Amino acid sequence: MIHIVRIDDTTRNGKKVLNDLRRYHKGIEFENPVEKGIIPDGYVTGDEFEKQVNENINSYSKKSGIL
C-alpha cells in the first residue's frame, strides 16, 4: 500500500521527519513537483524575481527621494 503524506518542511517537526525518512533507501520515494513540470503557486523564475526586486527598489527609492 502506498500512502501520500504532505509534510510542511518549513516547520521544525517537518524538517525532522524528512531528515529521518531520508535515512531509508528502500520503500520511500520523494516526489518533486518541479521536476514533473508542475510549478506550485507563488513560484517565479529567476528573471521574474529579479524584475520584481528591481521594481521594488526603484519604487522605494522614489518614495524616499533617493531617485
DSSP file (Angstrom, degrees, kcal/mol; ACC not computed):
  #  RESIDUE AA STRUCTURE BP1 BP2  ACC     N-H-->O    O-->H-N    N-H-->O    O-->H-N    TCO  KAPPA ALPHA  PHI   PSI    X-CA   Y-CA   Z-CA
    1    1 A M              0   0    0      0, 0.0     2,-0.4     0, 0.0     0, 0.0   0.000 360.0 360.0 360.0 138.6    0.0    0.0    0.0
    2    2 A I        -     0   0    0      2,-0.0     2,-0.4     0, 0.0     0, 0.0  -0.902 360.0-158.7-107.8 133.3    1.3    3.5   -0.9
    3    3 A H        -     0   0    0     -2,-0.4     2,-0.6     2,-0.0     0, 0.0  -0.918   7.3-147.3-111.5 135.6    0.5    6.4    1.4
    4    4 A I        +     0   0    0     -2,-0.4     2,-0.4     2,-0.0    -2,-0.0  -0.913  23.1 179.8-102.7 123.7    0.6   10.0    0.3
    5    5 A V        -     0   0    0     -2,-0.6     2,-0.6     2,-0.0    -2,-0.0  -0.973  20.6-147.4-127.1 136.6    1.7   12.4    3.0
    6    6 A R        -     0   0    0     -2,-0.4     2,-0.5     2,-0.0    -2,-0.0  -0.920  18.3-171.5-104.8 123.7    2.1   16.2    2.9
    7    7 A I        -     0   0    0     -2,-0.6     2,-1.0     7,-0.0    -2,-0.0  -0.964  21.0-138.7-119.9 126.7    4.9   17.4    5.1
    8    8 A D    >   -     0   0    0     -2,-0.5     3,-1.4     1,-0.1     6,-0.3  -0.734  16.2-169.7 -83.6 104.3    5.5   21.1    5.8
    9    9 A D  T 3  S+     0   0    0     -2,-1.0    -1,-0.1     1,-0.3     6,-0.0   0.362  76.4  74.1 -81.8   8.3    9.3   21.4    5.6
   10   10 A T  T 3  S+     0   0    0      4,-0.0    -1,-0.3     5,-0.0     2,-0.2   0.548  87.0  77.4 -91.2  -8.4    9.2   25.0    7.0
   11   11 A T  S <> S-     0   0    0     -3,-1.4     4,-2.2     1,-0.1     5,-0.2  -0.626  87.5-120.2 -99.1 160.5    8.4   23.7   10.4
   12   12 A R  H  > S+     0   0    0     -2,-0.2     4,-2.0     1,-0.2     5,-0.1   0.921 114.3  46.3 -63.6 -45.1   10.8   22.1   12.9
   13   13 A N  H  > S+     0   0    0      1,-0.2     4,-2.6     2,-0.2    -1,-0.2   0.895 110.6  53.5 -67.0 -39.0    8.8   18.8   13.1
   14   14 A G  H  > S+     0   0    0     -6,-0.3     4,-2.3     1,-0.2    -1,-0.2   0.913 109.4  48.1 -61.5 -42.9    8.5   18.7    9.3
   15   15 A K  H  X S+     0   0    0     -4,-2.2     4,-2.4    -7,-0.2    -1,-0.2   0.898 111.4  51.1 -63.8 -40.2   12.3   19.0    8.9
   16   16 A K  H  X S+     0   0    0     -4,-2.0     4,-2.3     2,-0.2    -2,-0.2   0.926 110.0  48.7 -64.2 -44.5   12.9   16.4   11.5
   17   17 A V  H  X S+     0   0    0     -4,-2.6     4,-2.6     1,-0.2    -2,-0.2   0.925 111.9  49.2 -62.1 -44.7   10.6   13.9    9.8
   18   18 A L  H  X S+     0   0    0     -4,-2.3     4,-2.1     1,-0.2    -1,-0.2   0.919 110.7  49.7 -61.8 -43.7   12.2   14.5    6.4
   19   19 A N  H  < S+     0   0    0     -4,-2.4     4,-0.5     1,-0.2    -1,-0.2   0.903 112.1  48.7 -61.9 -40.3   15.7   14.0    7.8
   20   20 A D  H >< S+     0   0    0     -4,-2.3     3,-1.0     1,-0.2     4,-0.3   0.915 111.9  48.7 -65.0 -42.4   14.6   10.8    9.5
   21   21 A L  H >< S+     0   0    0     -4,-2.6     3,-1.5     1,-0.2    -2,-0.2   0.825 100.0  65.4 -68.2 -31.7   12.9    9.5    6.2
   22   22 A R  T 3< S+     0   0    0     -4,-2.1    -1,-0.2     1,-0.3    -2,-0.2   0.679  88.7  69.3 -67.5 -15.5   16.0   10.3    4.1
   23   23 A R  T <  S+     0   0    0     -3,-1.0     2,-0.4    -4,-0.5    -1,-0.3   0.755  87.6  76.9 -71.3 -23.6   18.0    7.7    6.0
   24   24 A Y    <   -     0   0    0     -3,-1.5     4,-0.1    -4,-0.3     3,-0.0  -0.758  54.5-178.8 -94.5 131.2   15.9    4.9    4.5
   25   25 A H        +     0   0    0     -2,-0.4     2,-0.4     1,-0.1    -1,-0.1   0.690  63.8  64.2-101.5 -23.3   16.7    3.9    0.9
   26   26 A K  S    S+     0   0    0      1,-0.2     3,-0.1     3,-0.0    -1,-0.1  -0.869 107.9   9.1-106.5 135.0   14.1    1.2    0.2
   27   27 A G  S    S+     0   0    0     -2,-0.4     2,-0.5     1,-0.1    -1,-0.2   0.363 104.1  93.1  88.1  -6.3   10.4    1.8    0.3
   28   28 A I        +     0   0    0     -3,-0.1     2,-0.4    -4,-0.1    -1,-0.1  -0.983  47.0 178.1-125.1 129.6   10.5    5.6    0.4
   29   29 A E        -     0   0    0     -2,-0.5     2,-0.4    -3,-0.1    -4,-0.0  -0.996  16.2-148.5-132.0 132.2   10.3    7.8   -2.6
   30   30 A F        -     0   0    0     -2,-0.4     2,-0.5    -8,-0.0    -2,-0.0  -0.847  10.3-154.2-100.1 134.1   10.3   11.6   -2.7
   31   31 A E        -     0   0    0     -2,-0.4     3,-0.1     4,-0.0    -2,-0.0  -0.917   1.7-158.8-108.1 133.4    8.5   13.4   -5.5
   32   32 A N    >>  -     0   0    0     -2,-0.5     4,-0.9     1,-0.1     3,-0.8  -0.942   5.6-156.9-109.3 112.6    9.5   16.9   -6.5
   33   33 A P  T 34>S+     0   0    0      0, 0.0     5,-2.2     0, 0.0     4,-0.4   0.794  91.8  60.8 -61.4 -26.9    6.6   18.6   -8.4
   34   34 A V  T >45S+     0   0    0      1,-0.2     3,-1.1     3,-0.2     5,-0.1   0.872  98.7  56.3 -68.3 -35.7    9.0   21.0  -10.1
   35   35 A E  T <45S+     0   0    0     -3,-0.8    -1,-0.2     1,-0.3     4,-0.1   0.809 106.3  51.2 -64.9 -28.9   10.8   18.0  -11.8
   36   36 A K  T 3<5S-     0   0    0     -4,-0.9    -1,-0.3    -3,-0.2    -2,-0.2   0.512 122.2-107.4 -85.1  -5.0    7.4   17.0  -13.3
   37   37 A G  T < 5S+     0   0    0     -3,-1.1     2,-0.8    -4,-0.4    -3,-0.2   0.500  80.7 128.6  91.4   4.3    6.8   20.5  -14.6
   38   38 A I      < -     0   0    0     -5,-2.2    -1,-0.3    -6,-0.2    -2,-0.2  -0.842  42.2-164.0 -95.3 109.7    4.1   21.3  -12.1
   39   39 A I        -     0   0    0     -2,-0.8     3,-0.1    -3,-0.1    -5,-0.0  -0.836  17.1-126.6 -98.7 122.5    5.1   24.6  -10.5
   40   40 A P    >   -     0   0    0      0, 0.0     3,-1.7     0, 0.0    -1,-0.0  -0.230  37.7 -85.1 -64.2 155.2    3.3   25.5   -7.3
   41   41 A D  T 3  S+     0   0    0      1,-0.2     3,-0.1     3,-0.0     0, 0.0  -0.308 114.5  30.6 -58.3 140.8    1.5   28.8   -6.9
   42   42 A G  T 3  S+     0   0    0      1,-0.3     2,-0.3    -3,-0.1    -1,-0.2   0.244  87.1 123.0  93.7 -12.8    3.8   31.6   -5.9
   43   43 A Y    <   -     0   0    0     -3,-1.7    -1,-0.3    -4,-0.0     2,-0.3  -0.618  38.4-175.4 -81.4 141.6    6.9   30.3   -7.5
   44   44 A V        -     0   0    0     -2,-0.3     2,-0.1    -3,-0.1    -3,-0.0  -0.912  26.4-105.3-132.0 160.2    8.6   32.6  -10.1
   45   45 A T     >  -     0   0    0     -2,-0.3     4,-2.4     1,-0.1     5,-0.2  -0.319  38.1-105.0 -76.3 168.2   11.6   32.2  -12.4
   46   46 A G  H  > S+     0   0    0      1,-0.2     4,-2.4     2,-0.2     5,-0.2   0.887 122.1  50.9 -61.0 -39.8   14.9   33.9  -11.6
   47   47 A D  H  > S+     0   0    0      2,-0.2     4,-2.2     1,-0.2    -1,-0.2   0.910 110.6  48.0 -65.4 -42.5   14.2   36.6  -14.3
   48   48 A E  H  > S+     0   0    0      2,-0.2     4,-2.3     1,-0.2    -2,-0.2   0.896 112.0  50.3 -64.4 -39.7   10.8   37.3  -12.9
   49   49 A F  H  X S+     0   0    0     -4,-2.4     4,-2.5     2,-0.2    -2,-0.2   0.930 110.4  49.1 -63.3 -45.8   12.2   37.5   -9.4
   50   50 A E  H  X S+     0   0    0     -4,-2.4     4,-2.5     1,-0.2    -2,-0.2   0.899 110.6  51.0 -61.1 -41.1   15.0   39.9  -10.5
   51   51 A K  H  X S+     0   0    0     -4,-2.2     4,-2.2     1,-0.2    -1,-0.2   0.919 111.0  48.3 -62.9 -44.1   12.4   42.1  -12.3
   52   52 A Q  H  X S+     0   0    0     -4,-2.3     4,-2.4     2,-0.2    -2,-0.2   0.897 111.4  50.1 -63.6 -41.0   10.2   42.3   -9.1
   53   53 A V  H  X S+     0   0    0     -4,-2.5     4,-2.5     2,-0.2    -2,-0.2   0.928 110.8  48.8 -64.5 -44.9   13.2   43.1   -6.9
   54   54 A N  H  X S+     0   0    0     -4,-2.5     4,-2.5     1,-0.2    -1,-0.2   0.898 111.2  50.3 -62.0 -40.4   14.3   45.9   -9.3
   55   55 A E  H  X S+     0   0    0     -4,-2.2     4,-2.6     1,-0.2    -1,-0.2   0.910 111.3  48.8 -64.0 -41.5   10.8   47.3   -9.4
   56   56 A N  H  X S+     0   0    0     -4,-2.4     4,-2.5     2,-0.2    -2,-0.2   0.899 111.6  49.0 -64.9 -40.3   10.6   47.3   -5.6
   57   57 A I  H  X S+     0   0    0     -4,-2.5     4,-2.6     2,-0.2    -2,-0.2   0.932 113.3  46.5 -65.0 -45.7   14.0   49.0   -5.2
   58   58 A N  H  X S+     0   0    0     -4,-2.5     4,-2.3     2,-0.2    -2,-0.2   0.919 113.2  49.4 -63.1 -43.2   13.0   51.7   -7.7
   59   59 A S  H  X S+     0   0    0     -4,-2.6     4,-2.2     2,-0.2    -2,-0.2   0.928 113.8  45.4 -61.8 -46.5    9.6   52.2   -6.1
   60   60 A Y  H  X S+     0   0    0     -4,-2.5     4,-2.3     1,-0.2     6,-0.2   0.904 112.1  51.8 -63.4 -41.8   11.2   52.5   -2.6
   61   61 A S  H  X>S+     0   0    0     -4,-2.6     5,-2.3     1,-0.2     6,-1.1   0.893 110.3  48.1 -63.9 -40.4   13.9   54.8   -3.9
   62   62 A K  H ><5S+     0   0    0     -4,-2.3     3,-0.6     2,-0.2    -1,-0.2   0.903 112.1  49.4 -67.6 -40.9   11.4   57.2   -5.5
   63   63 A K  H 3<5S+     0   0    0     -4,-2.2    -2,-0.2     1,-0.2    -1,-0.2   0.882 113.4  46.8 -62.8 -38.9    9.2   57.2   -2.3
   64   64 A S  H 3<5S-     0   0    0     -4,-2.3    -1,-0.2    -5,-0.2    -2,-0.2   0.550 113.9-116.5 -83.2  -7.9   12.3   58.0   -0.2
   65   65 A G  T <<5S+     0   0    0     -4,-0.7    -3,-0.2    -3,-0.6    -4,-0.1   0.636  80.7 122.6  82.6  13.7   13.5   60.7   -2.5
   66   66 A I      <       0   0    0     -5,-2.3    -4,-0.2    -6,-0.2    -5,-0.1   0.882 360.0 360.0 -74.7 -38.4   16.7   58.9   -3.4
   67   67 A L              0   0    0     -6,-1.1    -1,-0.2    -9,-0.2    -5,-0.2   0.388 360.0 360.0-105.3 360.0   15.9   58.9   -7.1
